[in-house]
Amino acid sequence: MNHDNDQYDIETLGVRAGTVRSQFNEHSEALFLTSSFVFNSAAQAAARFKGEEPGNIYARFTNPTVTMFEQRLAALEGAERCVATASGMSAILATVMGLLSAGDHIVASRSIFGATVQLFNNIMARFGVETTLVSATDVDEWRRALRPNTKLFFVESPSNPLTEVSDIGALAALAGESGARLAVDNCFCSPALQRPLELGADIVIHSATKYLDGQGRVLGGAVLGSKELMEGVFTFLRTAGPTLSAFNAWVFLKGLETLKLRMDAHSASALQLATWLEQHPGVERVYYPGLPSHPQHALAMRQQRSGGGIVAFDVKGGKEAAWKVVDATRMISITANLGDAKTTITHPATTTHGRLTAEQRGAASIGDGLLRVAVGLESVRDIQADLARGLDAL
Ligand SMILES: *Cc1c(COP(=O)(O)O)cnc(C)c1O
């Protein structure tokens, strides 16, 4: 079902889209562990290398299992083409290396993944690509940051850890009138909850490591968009090499089959927890797009199917109180990862954002009492009880 994806719902596409079958006509998608492919003749080898005949050559370029994953994710995002990568960071690297040149300029949200900021500011800057960081929510700041050489807008929505929601449609319109492309890191929502291309974005980026796997097993990433844009990304990848391994692609294929079910469950539990946390006397403030108190709640409900699985909250009493809540948990995993069946808890000020100065953290509203919970698939009653242990004792 690769030619009629439009007529199917997202649940169906997650299970069925992207089917390459071998001569055995296996039902479940096969894992093709081979680094190269054999040709029938010298003429066929030449035709493959020239690109005159489609087909596999070498696994740095393509592999059938990876192709199936790319087709399935492309169907879910409604993209012409998907290019799979070894990690989320290599997806971002491939986007920049594939589409930009020295002298180009990026405008990016300040609230993006820490390693993405490092990549733009410390590494791409050495190759003559400059980045201006702006507010995730104030489109006028993006307009003011524009230069004649601005080629890329880069945003993550909702953001980590404060779940700020950016207006993807408004940023796409501004990018369109300025000759820039809008890339959206869709990690927190996945295509089950948000489809940025439909909202006007040019490029969607994934850390497949998170919700696409959904069970915390393997690293991977993906870039999606028009055939024209993805050609540049693919050319970089087949040349430079951070391609997705067949094994990891196979894990993601299975992960995508349950994506919609899982995202609905993550979201429902997160909303329940956020609602409970908002009433709790030990909690100062809750950040969750599904709550009516969230500053961009209406926008989030327009561009997302639901609030997603990440809840952040400020505990009253700063770092000491926040650490008490973390240390009182018995079930929840203390780890920075997210998008797992297992619930995780992080204290951003001393972990993911620990290298920022207190002043920088203040500017980014990462308070000392802030905790981030990536709500898993355990019973919501058990997750709540685990958080209550620490919160009730404050
Ligand atoms: C984890 C993450 C990345 C990086 O992905 P890796 O697979 O770890 O390389 C990029 N963006 C967001 C939003 C992430 O959460």
The ligand as a Gaussian input file, in Angstrom:
#p B3LYP/6-31G(d) Opt

LIG

0 1
 C       16.726000      13.541000      21.894000
 C       16.402000      14.683000      21.029000
 C       17.192000      14.986000      19.901000
 C       18.449000      14.222000      19.576000
 O       18.170000      12.907000      19.221000
 P       19.229000      11.702000      19.373000
 O       18.489000      10.549000      18.787000
 O       19.539000      11.577000      20.835000
 O       20.435000      12.086000      18.589000
 C       16.804000      16.043000      19.101000
 N       15.704000      16.775000      19.377000
 C       14.930000      16.511000      20.451000
 C       13.733000      17.343000      20.711000
 C       15.249000      15.471000      21.317000
 O       14.486000      15.237000      22.387000

